[in-house]
Amino acid sequence: MGKVAAKMKVMPNSPELDLDELQDKLEASLPEGAQINGFERDNVAFGLVALLPTVLVADGAGGTEAVEEAFSSVEGVESVAVENVGRI
């Protein structure tokens, strides 16, 4: 079974949220078998900055669903979306 790299967009619920702390929480919430291969940041508007983690997961049933659910349950996360997916 191969691996899939998914670039995700995680929107915080407030511009005042500490993004370094949010990154740590996202990494801690990852389901077994998934790993983060780096973060980017995207200035959205009015001081709001989205986190763009690239997540590596096994190319199996469910794909990025477990990661999306884990990220959505983190305190301070408004929304999670998959931006791009590719096999590696």
N, C-alpha and C positions, 0 to 999 in steps of 0.2 A: 504494500500500500504506500502511495506517495504522500507528499505533503502539499498543503495549500497555504499561500500567503494571502492574507486578507487585510487590506487597508481599511480601517474603520474610522468613523467620525463620532467622537464622544463630546456632547455638548454639556457643559456644566450648567447648573441651575442659577448661577449668579456670577457676575463679573468679579466679585470680591473673593471668590473661592481660591484657595491656595492650590495652584495647578501642580506643584511638585508633590504636595500631599495627595492630591487626587491620583496622580500617576502611581504613587506607591500603593494606594488602595486598589487600583485597577490591576496591578501586577499581583497583589495578594489574592484577588478574587478569581484568578484564572482557574478553569477546571483542569483536572489532571490531563497531561499530554499536550497542553497548549503552552506556548511561550511567546513573549513579546520580543520582537526583533528591532525595536526602536520606536521612538516617539517623534512626531513633528507637531508644530503648533500652527494654527491658522487664525489670524485676526478676522473675526466675523463682522462685528459692528459694535459701536458704543462701548468699547473696552472689553467686550466678550471675546474670549479666545477658546477655540475648540482644540481638543487634543486629537491627534491622528496617529494612533498606535498601529503598527504593522504586526499582525498576529499570525503565528505559524501553527497550523492544526493539521491533524491527520486527514487524508482525503477519504473520509468514510461517511457513513450515514449521519445526517444532521449538519454536516459542514460547520459553519460558524455559529449555529444556533445556541449551543451551550455557552459560548463566549459572550454572545449578545445578551443572553439572560443574566449571566454573571455580572457583566458591566452595568446592566440596567438596575441591578439590585444594590449597587454601591451608592452610599449616601453622597449627595451632591451632584449626581448625574441626572440631567434632564432628559436626554435622549441618546440613543445609539443607532448608528446606521452603517451599513457596509458600503464603502465607496468603490472598492475595486477588489477583484479576486483573481488569482492566477496560480497555476501549478508551478511547483519548483522541483 
